[in-house]
Structures are given as structure tokens and as C-alpha cells.
Amino acid sequence: MKYALVTGGSRGIGAAICKALAKEGYPVIINYVSREDAALEVKREIESSGGCAELLKFNVADLKETDAALDGWMASHPDDYIAVLVNNAGIRRDGLLMWMEDADWYDVINIHLNGFFHTTRKLITPMAKKKWGRVVSVASLSGIKGMPGQTNYSAAKGGVIAATKALALEVAKRKVTVNAVAPGFVETDMTKELDQNTLRETIPAGRFGTAEEVADLVCFLSSDKASYITGQVVEINGGLNT
């Protein structure tokens, strides 16, 4: 059976992606680190709608923890494999580089970029062996054009974008696609402290996006309909970077 794993799946865009993939028929693995209550609520919503979901706790920034969790899952599911991987786990630690604390740099890089490496390296081999797989990473407009006060975040997301393009070339012949989506401003916990009224004026569409809109795009890139799309970064930003 083909499973879908969504890292950082307990809240925001990750939770919306879990629910959308479940509606497409995938048994969904909801990864989380600390918010077990939120992860359980996503699981309950999926199951109440007739879908299948399970929780898998691990920190993507920790290689040993990630390997142990995924090895354990594989051992308990010998006839299944994770066919869809959505690298969504992430944090923001905004601030000017000249005053940035060491931890604010390394934590952001470790979760976004090293997290991509830890999860994707573990799961790309089974996808290649099965000759079907989808890797979709949630990047950001910040990783494309850069944003002041987000040097760490821009560096991490820019690295994920570059890794996406390179990995896509490595596995394309195995019918595994590797893409990224790059949201602009989306209504989530990570953006609730922003001045939305001012920022809306900079967005041609005149509004923030929703987590569900990003999830729909991820679902499409995870489907058979997107089998000829790989190595791409699809922006979803209301025209902000047009």
C-alpha cells in the first residue's frame, strides 16, 4: 500500500495537506514533534471523514531520531511503502543578520534543509525501487527572492529549492518526481503576528492565501496527473512575485 508522510503535519499548511491527501485515498502519516494534541485532532478529523491516519513522532532535524522512527515504521509495515513525502516541517526565527543569534541560524537551517536531507534520503530508495514516488517540499517565496530579516529562512528555503532541482534529475528515470511549492503570504500560525492589512496592499490578489489552497497544489503534484512535472518550483502567492 502507498502511504503519504507529511512532516510537521499537526498544524497549518501541514495539517491541511494531511487532510487533502487523505481525501485522495492515501493513508496518511502525520509527523509531529511536540503538539501531540493537535496531531491527534488532525487524525480524528481524517478518520471521521472515512480516511486513514497514524501518528509518527520525530524531529526531522535529528538524524538518529528520524532514522529510528522511519526504520521502525518500515519494520512494522513490511508490505507497504511511503510513496509520497511532503517535507513541510519548519520554523521562523526572523531578525537582521547582524544581530542574529547562533541558534536562530542553525535551528532554521537544521529543520528546513537538514530535515529535507534526513527524511528524503531515507525514503527515496524505496520509491526508486518501486518505480513510483512523489517528493514535494514546501519552500517559500523567501527562498526565491530573499526577504529582509529572513536571511536564515531564505538560505534554508533556497537550499531546499536547489536540492529539489538536483534530486529530480537523479531519480526521474525511476518515475519519481521531486518538486517544491513556494507559498507567499498564507494565513497560518506562522503569519498571524504580521501586519496583514499593510501586506495585503502589496499582493495583486488583495488577500493572503489559505492553507487549503497550498494543500490542493501539493495534492496535484502528488498525483499521477503530475507525472511529467519534476524539478519545478511552483509559486502560489496571489501574483506577489509576478
Secondary structure, DSSP 8 states (H G I E B T S, - for coil): -EEEEETTTTSHHHHHHHHHHHHTT--EEEEESS-HHHHHHHHHHHHHTT--EEEEE--TT-HHHHHHHHHHHHHH-TT-EEEEEEE---------GGG--HHHHHHHHIIIIIHHHHHHHHHHHHHHHHT-EEEEEE--THHHH--TT-HHHHHHHHHHHHHHHHHHHHHGGGTEEEEEEEE-SB-STTTTTS-HHHHHTTSTTSS-B-HHHHHHHHHHHTSGGGTT--S-EEEESTTTT-
